[in-house]
Amino acid sequence: MIDFFLKENNHFTPFTTQHFGVVLFLIICGVALILWAKKQKEKTQTRVGNLLTISIATTIIFGTFLKIYKGDFNYQEDLPLHLCSFLGLTAPLLSLTKKIVYYEVFFFLILAGTLQSVITPDQYNYLNFPFFRYWFVHAGLVIFMMYATFVYKMRPTLKSVWKSFLGMQVYMLLMFVLNYFLGSNYFYTNRKPDAATLLDLFGDWPQYVFVVELIVIPYFLLIYLPFYLTRKKA
């Protein structure tokens, strides 16, 4: 049982019924959680939000220690510094403080980056801890941002787009420096991920880095558009 939980050779194929089934299940869970939470008292809503983000952060930390325990930890790949892991570790800052600036930065990075990982997963394990970790962290972050939006009633503004972009630049600069010293590839600043992603459409390194920089603002604005239209109608 433990060996099955730890092994990483179970096969998961993206863009199949298996993949769509997992995504559909998570959508149902997320919608059900939000609808239930909207009917609860504010104290309960806060506790549930805290539980969700702390569980995500704990899962990331546990996964890192599990790698160390198994003896196959690689500091160039397994530090929780990829964007989704980093956001997962820091998400409790938002749920615990409910500061709008954290929401503004996290909202676009999670909707633009983490959601992409749900659509084009780079984790091909199935029904073991790496599988559950991948989906709980990535889908959990997306669900939490929807939770903050519809339960905490936080909303992004046009300024939020620029705050999130600035946050992304700071994070990317830190990863450039860290990757230089570690020989790592966190945030994929040195090469594209092995899995098929949208980055494959943007050319080789370093071209895809500059392309992402050019399109990220329009991408954030596209995500913001429904909120802009809602505000305009109001």
HELIX and SHEET records of a PDB file:
HELIX    1   1 ILE A    2  LEU A    6  1                                   5    
HELIX    2   2 THR A   17  LYS A   38  1                                  22    
HELIX    3   3 GLU A   42  LYS A   70  1                                  29    
HELIX    4   4 LEU A   83  THR A   97  1                                  15    
HELIX    5   5 ILE A  100  LEU A  109  1                                  10    
HELIX    6   6 ILE A  110  THR A  114  3                                   5    
HELIX    7   7 LEU A  115  ILE A  119  1                                   5    
HELIX    8   8 PHE A  129  PHE A  150  1                                  22    
HELIX    9   9 LEU A  158  LEU A  182  1                                  25    
HELIX   10  10 TYR A  186  TYR A  188  5                                   3    
HELIX   11  11 LEU A  198  PHE A  202  5                                   5    
HELIX   12  12 GLN A  207  LYS A  233  1                                  27    
END                                                                             
